Amino acid sequence: MLTYYSAAACADFWTEHWGGHTVDELLSVARISPLTALITGALPPSGLILEAGCGLGQYVILLRERGWRAAGVDGSVDALAAGRRAAAVPLAASDLRALAVRSGAVAAYVSLGVVEHDRDGPDAILAEARRVLAPSGALVISVPYLNGVRRLGAPWIRRRQAALSRRGGVFYQYAFTRRELTDALRRHGFTPLAAHPYDPARLLRAAVRMLRGSRRYAPTGGRDVSAPRPERRRRGWLGGIARRALYSEPALRLLSHMLLVVARRA
């Protein structure tokens, strides 16, 4: 695992984080995101779906729109309040290591980018997930992915994060290899069924933003910056090829920011 630190990764950090988004904004993204198809494809047709670490609750809203009986829990009271203002959906404050849910009451447990933030590792949250899941219940979990680029840069990342820790940074999250995550699941009685690296464009988007920032005031030479229709068509065609390459299996393993694993409770 790789350990990451932050200057402020406390309760106020999460309040500020979710305060920078709106439910409508995140719900619009969820409705078109490829991640949504991965999640919904793993869910049973009936029973309670619990999202643990739901934030503003956009996926609880989306799943209920699509006919599932979904509920969400999170540690941020402010985020939950914003979610409740946006839609009348069941959201509750809870410690994910000690859920107020009856054992075996949940048909599927969804957790997206949550367990990595526990300084003690994912074990306590996974043990509680197993307790609340019914036998053969589905687990859908995602964590930051220790992808190929991060593995190559691991020595530099560790030095940089250690320096941040010495300057007073506090623990923020772990990044996991596929094996580290699946081994943790097996320790707690889950059988991994599928693994899906996703969001391979994040590193590229960051690079593009940097380039755009450096060229913001560059002269255009009098050229009309709105591309003519034939050029736009060529861009669309080339963009399609680039997208297919970006979402190929080698590129996903090399670049994906997150890793989603689908598992079944034994």
Kinemage of the C-alpha trace (Angstrom):
@kinemage 1
@onewidth
@group {chain A} dominant
@subgroup {mainchain}
@vectorlist {calphas} color= white
{ca met a 1} P 0.000 0.000 0.000
{ca leu a 2} L 0.986 3.613 -0.477
{ca thr a 3} L 0.184 6.032 2.334
{ca tyr a 4} L -0.902 9.584 1.600
{ca tyr a 5} L -1.003 12.513 4.017
{ca ser a 6} L -2.891 15.790 3.997
{ca ala a 7} L -2.534 19.130 5.709
{ca ala a 8} L -6.128 18.769 6.990
{ca ala a 9} L -7.878 15.383 6.832
{ca cys a 10} L -10.269 15.680 9.765
{ca ala a 11} L -14.044 16.039 10.166
{ca asp a 12} L -13.867 19.682 9.058
{ca phe a 13} L -11.966 18.564 5.967
{ca trp a 14} L -14.892 16.373 4.871
{ca thr a 15} L -17.424 19.093 5.610
{ca glu a 16} L -15.444 21.457 3.387
{ca his a 17} L -14.960 18.749 0.733
{ca trp a 18} L -18.662 17.966 0.358
{ca gly a 19} L -19.524 21.651 0.669
{ca gly a 20} L -17.674 22.220 -2.599
{ca his a 21} L -20.230 20.114 -4.486
{ca thr a 22} L -23.986 19.994 -4.933
{ca val a 23} L -26.240 16.959 -5.002
{ca asp a 24} L -27.549 17.909 -8.452
{ca glu a 25} L -24.015 18.206 -9.809
{ca leu a 26} L -22.914 14.796 -8.507
{ca leu a 27} L -26.197 13.150 -9.480
{ca ser a 28} L -25.828 14.415 -13.057
{ca val a 29} L -22.346 12.897 -13.213
{ca ala a 30} L -23.540 9.593 -11.711
{ca arg a 31} L -26.328 9.260 -14.267
{ca ile a 32} L -23.856 9.173 -17.175
{ca ser a 33} L -20.763 7.711 -15.504
{ca pro a 34} L -19.431 4.301 -16.680
{ca leu a 35} L -18.936 3.547 -12.980
{ca thr a 36} L -22.693 3.468 -12.479
{ca ala a 37} L -23.098 0.549 -14.886
{ca leu a 38} L -20.417 -1.393 -12.995
{ca ile a 39} L -22.240 -0.801 -9.718
{ca thr a 40} L -25.776 -1.529 -10.864
{ca gly a 41} L -24.666 -4.606 -12.801
{ca ala a 42} L -23.480 -6.155 -9.530
{ca leu a 43} L -26.637 -5.491 -7.490
{ca pro a 44} L -29.391 -8.008 -6.746
{ca pro a 45} L -32.859 -7.138 -8.059
{ca ser a 46} L -34.407 -6.888 -4.591
{ca gly a 47} L -33.510 -6.353 -0.956
{ca leu a 48} L -31.918 -3.453 0.886
{ca ile a 49} L -28.928 -1.771 -0.766
{ca leu a 50} L -26.743 0.069 1.755
{ca glu a 51} L -24.223 2.660 0.612
{ca ala a 52} L -21.645 3.049 3.375
{ca gly a 53} L -19.924 6.424 3.108
{ca cys a 54} L -22.595 7.921 0.861
{ca gly a 55} L -21.509 11.566 1.173
{ca leu a 56} L -24.261 13.723 -0.313
{ca gly a 57} L -26.240 10.618 -1.227
{ca gln a 58} L -26.292 10.925 -5.006
{ca tyr a 59} L -26.039 7.175 -5.536
{ca val a 60} L -28.786 6.485 -2.998
{ca ile a 61} L -31.014 8.862 -4.957
{ca leu a 62} L -30.043 7.320 -8.304
{ca leu a 63} L -30.608 3.732 -7.147
{ca arg a 64} L -34.017 4.573 -5.725
{ca glu a 65} L -34.924 6.295 -9.006
{ca arg a 66} L -34.106 3.009 -10.747
{ca gly a 67} L -36.238 0.877 -8.463
{ca trp a 68} L -33.861 -0.353 -5.759
{ca arg a 69} L -34.583 0.007 -2.037
{ca ala a 70} L -31.468 1.964 -1.107
{ca ala a 71} L -30.276 3.763 2.012
{ca gly a 72} L -27.067 5.566 2.916
{ca val a 73} L -24.877 6.185 5.956
{ca asp a 74} L -21.965 8.573 6.395
{ca gly a 75} L -19.945 10.275 9.095
{ca ser a 76} L -20.499 13.814 7.782
{ca val a 77} L -23.707 15.249 9.247
{ca asp a 78} L -23.490 18.307 6.998
{ca ala a 79} L -23.252 16.183 3.846
{ca leu a 80} L -26.233 14.092 4.929
{ca ala a 81} L -28.280 17.216 5.646
{ca ala a 82} L -27.560 18.506 2.135
{ca gly a 83} L -28.614 15.166 0.681
{ca arg a 84} L -31.879 15.176 2.630
{ca arg a 85} L -32.649 18.714 1.460
{ca ala a 86} L -32.234 17.570 -2.147
{ca ala a 87} L -34.390 14.454 -1.937
{ca ala a 88} L -36.506 12.539 0.559
{ca val a 89} L -34.237 9.515 0.851
{ca pro a 90} L -33.122 7.538 3.938
{ca leu a 91} L -29.720 8.848 5.029
{ca ala a 92} L -28.266 8.445 8.516
{ca ala a 93} L -25.104 9.383 10.412
{ca ser a 94} L -23.081 6.358 11.473
{ca asp a 95} L -19.643 5.007 12.251
{ca leu a 96} L -19.023 2.468 9.473
{ca arg a 97} L -17.226 0.231 11.968
{ca ala a 98} L -20.356 -0.050 14.137
{ca leu a 99} L -23.508 0.187 12.030
{ca ala a 100} L -26.950 0.335 13.627
{ca val a 101} L -28.128 -2.379 11.222
{ca arg a 102} L -29.341 -5.868 12.060
{ca ser a 103} L -26.975 -8.712 11.130
{ca gly a 104} L -27.746 -10.169 7.716
{ca ala a 105} L -30.281 -7.458 6.866
{ca val a 106} L -28.533 -6.052 3.773
{ca ala a 107} L -28.696 -7.589 0.284
{ca ala a 108} L -25.837 -5.473 -1.111
{ca tyr a 109} L -23.232 -3.209 0.449
{ca val a 110} L -21.743 -0.420 -1.682
{ca ser a 111} L -18.698 1.579 -0.573
{ca leu a 112} L -17.012 3.946 -3.014
{ca gly a 113} L -13.700 5.468 -1.989
{ca val a 114} L -14.206 5.074 1.765
{ca val a 115} L -12.247 2.267 3.463
{ca glu a 116} L -8.904 3.739 2.433
{ca his a 117} L -9.418 6.628 4.846
{ca asp a 118} L -9.248 4.457 7.996
{ca arg a 119} L -5.739 4.866 9.456
{ca asp a 120} L -5.935 1.338 10.919
{ca gly a 121} L -6.660 -0.158 7.500
{ca pro a 122} L -9.856 -1.543 5.979
{ca asp a 123} L -10.355 -4.518 8.306
{ca ala a 124} L -12.801 -3.072 10.836
{ca ile a 125} L -15.083 -1.665 8.132
{ca leu a 126} L -14.946 -4.887 6.114
{ca ala a 127} L -15.760 -6.989 9.185
{ca glu a 128} L -18.826 -4.846 9.838
{ca ala a 129} L -19.813 -5.048 6.165
{ca arg a 130} L -19.770 -8.824 6.392
{ca arg a 131} L -21.879 -8.778 9.553
{ca val a 132} L -24.703 -6.717 8.027
{ca leu a 133} L -24.694 -8.555 4.681
{ca ala a 134} L -26.971 -11.529 4.150
{ca pro a 135} L -25.319 -14.815 3.102
{ca ser a 136} L -24.338 -14.557 -0.585
{ca gly a 137} L -24.920 -10.801 -0.396
{ca ala a 138} L -23.035 -8.562 -2.843
{ca leu a 139} L -20.179 -6.257 -1.888
{ca val a 140} L -19.216 -3.447 -4.297
{ca ile a 141} L -16.164 -1.570 -3.078
{ca ser a 142} L -13.695 0.864 -4.603
{ca val a 143} L -10.363 2.267 -3.390
{ca pro a 144} L -7.520 4.335 -4.860
{ca tyr a 145} L -5.565 2.051 -7.178
{ca leu a 146} L -1.837 1.475 -6.926
{ca asn a 147} L -1.634 1.451 -10.717
{ca gly a 148} L 1.386 1.026 -12.940
{ca val a 149} L 2.355 4.696 -12.913
{ca arg a 150} L 2.063 4.889 -9.125
{ca arg a 151} L 4.154 1.736 -8.735
{ca leu a 152} L 6.886 3.238 -10.895
{ca gly a 153} L 6.746 6.451 -8.911
{ca ala a 154} L 6.369 4.774 -5.495
{ca pro a 155} L 9.858 5.705 -4.170
{ca trp a 156} L 9.311 9.365 -5.033
{ca ile a 157} L 5.724 9.320 -3.659
{ca arg a 158} L 6.882 7.771 -0.372
{ca arg a 159} L 9.631 10.378 0.061
{ca arg a 160} L 7.233 13.211 -0.704
{ca gln a 161} L 4.551 11.877 1.650
{ca ala a 162} L 7.090 11.264 4.434
{ca ala a 163} L 8.240 14.881 4.120
{ca leu a 164} L 4.621 16.058 4.348
{ca ser a 165} L 4.115 13.930 7.462
{ca arg a 166} L 7.211 15.445 9.110
{ca arg a 167} L 5.818 18.925 8.420
{ca gly a 168} L 2.680 18.069 10.403
{ca gly a 169} L 0.546 16.404 7.748
{ca val a 170} L -2.009 13.908 9.005
{ca phe a 171} L -3.013 10.578 7.507
{ca tyr a 172} L -5.373 10.892 4.538
{ca gln a 173} L -5.646 7.571 2.670
{ca tyr a 174} L -4.039 4.412 1.342
{ca ala a 175} L -3.757 3.273 -2.271
{ca phe a 176} L -4.053 -0.487 -2.845
{ca thr a 177} L -2.877 -2.999 -5.387
{ca arg a 178} L -5.513 -5.391 -6.711
{ca arg a 179} L -4.022 -8.209 -4.664
{ca glu a 180} L -3.935 -6.183 -1.444
{ca leu a 181} L -7.624 -5.381 -1.749
{ca thr a 182} L -8.735 -8.887 -2.711
{ca asp a 183} L -6.615 -10.417 0.068
{ca ala a 184} L -8.301 -8.104 2.582
{ca leu a 185} L -11.706 -9.183 1.293
{ca arg a 186} L -10.844 -12.853 1.600
{ca arg a 187} L -9.669 -12.321 5.195
{ca his a 188} L -13.193 -11.235 6.042
{ca gly a 189} L -15.095 -13.995 4.302
{ca phe a 190} L -15.695 -12.461 0.889
{ca thr a 191} L -15.131 -14.146 -2.459
{ca pro a 192} L -13.908 -11.617 -5.078
{ca leu a 193} L -15.747 -12.033 -8.383
{ca ala a 194} L -14.502 -9.199 -10.604
{ca ala a 195} L -12.112 -6.247 -10.514
{ca his a 196} L -12.501 -3.084 -12.596
{ca pro a 197} L -9.875 -0.313 -12.685
{ca tyr a 198} L -11.601 2.962 -13.587
{ca asp a 199} L -11.075 6.697 -14.135
{ca pro a 200} L -7.904 6.374 -16.261
{ca ala a 201} L -8.168 9.960 -17.485
{ca arg a 202} L -7.526 11.684 -14.152
{ca leu a 203} L -3.745 11.920 -14.609
{ca leu a 204} L -4.221 13.142 -18.159
{ca arg a 205} L -6.799 15.729 -17.084
{ca ala a 206} L -4.363 17.079 -14.504
{ca ala a 207} L -1.647 17.369 -17.153
{ca val a 208} L -4.028 19.145 -19.551
{ca arg a 209} L -5.046 21.631 -16.836
{ca met a 210} L -1.392 22.407 -16.184
{ca leu a 211} L -0.723 22.948 -19.886
{ca arg a 212} L -3.781 25.141 -20.282
{ca gly a 213} L -2.701 27.231 -17.324
{ca ser a 214} L 0.723 27.784 -18.824
{ca arg a 215} L -0.755 28.763 -22.199
{ca arg a 216} L -3.654 30.876 -20.938
{ca tyr a 217} L -2.182 34.145 -22.163
{ca ala a 218} L -0.402 32.814 -25.252
{ca pro a 219} L -1.248 34.812 -28.422
{ca thr a 220} L -3.412 33.035 -30.974
{ca gly a 221} L -1.837 34.722 -33.993
{ca gly a 222} L -5.180 36.143 -35.101
{ca arg a 223} L -6.583 32.630 -35.772
{ca asp a 224} L -10.244 32.010 -35.012
{ca val a 225} L -10.094 29.666 -32.008
{ca ser a 226} L -13.467 28.118 -32.860
{ca ala a 227} L -12.566 25.149 -35.061
{ca pro a 228} L -14.349 24.795 -38.411
{ca arg a 229} L -16.742 21.892 -38.827
{ca pro a 230} L -14.375 19.514 -40.753
{ca glu a 231} L -11.684 19.904 -38.075
{ca arg a 232} L -14.238 19.199 -35.381
{ca arg a 233} L -15.242 15.999 -37.167
{ca arg a 234} L -11.610 14.896 -37.340
{ca arg a 235} L -11.188 15.677 -33.656
{ca gly a 236} L -14.252 13.583 -32.832
{ca trp a 237} L -12.903 10.649 -34.863
{ca leu a 238} L -9.446 10.918 -33.304
{ca gly a 239} L -11.013 11.404 -29.892
{ca gly a 240} L -12.904 8.148 -30.293
{ca ile a 241} L -9.684 6.282 -31.078
{ca ala a 242} L -7.946 7.923 -28.109
{ca arg a 243} L -10.802 6.989 -25.803
{ca arg a 244} L -10.742 3.347 -26.917
{ca ala a 245} L -6.987 3.255 -26.310
{ca leu a 246} L -7.387 4.888 -22.898
{ca tyr a 247} L -9.983 2.309 -21.864
{ca ser a 248} L -8.003 -0.692 -23.091
{ca glu a 249} L -6.960 -3.164 -20.393
{ca pro a 250} L -3.255 -2.170 -20.430
{ca ala a 251} L -4.101 1.531 -20.133
{ca leu a 252} L -6.577 0.874 -17.323
{ca arg a 253} L -3.958 -1.045 -15.339
{ca leu a 254} L -1.370 1.648 -15.974
{ca leu a 255} L -3.381 4.823 -15.386
{ca ser a 256} L -6.653 4.190 -13.512
{ca his a 257} L -7.120 6.300 -10.421
{ca met a 258} L -9.526 3.888 -8.712
{ca leu a 259} L -10.140 0.147 -8.475
{ca leu a 260} L -13.631 -1.328 -8.017
{ca val a 261} L -14.031 -4.919 -6.835
{ca val a 262} L -17.263 -6.921 -6.768
{ca ala a 263} L -17.371 -9.724 -4.200
{ca arg a 264} L -19.837 -12.096 -2.580
{ca arg a 265} L -20.255 -12.809 1.129
{ca ala a 266} L -19.609 -16.461 1.883
